[in-house]
Amino acid sequence: MNYSIFHVETYGHGTAEHNTLADADKVTIEDHDGYSYVYECDDDAEARDIAEWFLTTYEHHDGEWTIQGDGINPRAFWVERY
């Protein structure tokens, strides 16, 4: 599925988050350059699907990148080189 249709905003490097979505309605993914991408989602499983899609859709598809979460917030991820 192309999750780009659920993109709400991108922020970072001096700009703050401006969307009005509740935490239960969004997933946030921070890329390796410090930008955060916000997508609307319905549940934790969809949030994980969006994060995996993000990893394979953008420049992180070279196999040296992984998607990480903190284990506390199931809707917050970041991209990390391994």
C-alpha positions as a printed Julia matrix, in Angstrom:
82×3 Matrix{Float64}:
  0.0    0.0    0.0
  1.13   3.55  -0.69
  0.86   5.25   2.69
  1.87   8.65   1.29
 -1.83   9.54   1.14
 -1.83   9.59   4.96
  1.03  12.13   5.21
  0.06  15.06   7.43
  3.25  17.1    7.79
  7.02  17.15   7.94
  8.85  19.25  10.52
 12.28  19.69  12.03
 15.39  21.86  11.89
 13.81  24.85  13.57
 10.15  24.18  12.82
  7.83  22.64  15.37
  5.0   20.2   14.88
  1.81  22.03  13.83
 -0.79  19.32  13.24
 -3.75  18.88  15.58
 -3.9   15.08  15.54
 -4.07  13.31  18.89
 -1.2   10.91  19.62
 -3.65   8.02  19.17
 -4.33   9.13  15.59
 -0.79   9.48  14.21
  2.57   7.88  13.76
  5.76   9.96  13.79
  8.93   8.81  12.06
 12.22  10.69  12.4
 14.6   10.25   9.49
 18.39  10.17   9.67
 18.58  13.91   8.88
 16.47  14.95  11.88
 13.18  15.59  10.06
 10.0   14.13  11.51
  7.26  12.82   9.24
  3.72  12.56  10.59
  1.18  10.18   9.1
 -2.42   9.62  10.15
 -3.14   6.06  11.29
 -5.85   4.08  13.09
 -3.95   1.63  15.29
 -0.51   0.45  16.4
 -0.29  -2.23  13.72
 -0.94   0.3   10.98
  1.62   2.63  12.56
  4.24  -0.13  12.29
  3.22  -0.83   8.68
  3.65   2.85   7.83
  7.09   2.93   9.48
  8.21  -0.15   7.51
  6.82   1.36   4.3
  8.69   4.62   5.05
 11.95   2.72   5.44
 11.62   0.98   2.08
 10.15   3.92   0.17
 12.74   6.6    0.85
 16.52   6.6    0.52
 16.89   4.04   3.3
 16.33   1.08   0.99
 20.01   0.21   0.62
 19.87  -2.4    3.36
 22.0   -0.47   5.81
 19.06   1.15   7.59
 16.53  -0.12  10.1
 13.43   1.29  11.71
 13.59   1.58  15.5
 11.08   2.26  18.25
 11.56   2.97  21.94
  9.27   0.18  23.16
  7.16   2.68  25.08
  5.32   4.61  22.39
  4.2    2.16  19.67
  3.65   5.07  17.27
  7.06   6.74  17.42
  9.92   5.51  15.24
 13.24   6.64  13.9
 15.52   5.51  11.09
 18.94   4.28  12.13
 21.98   2.97  10.28
 23.19  -0.39  11.53
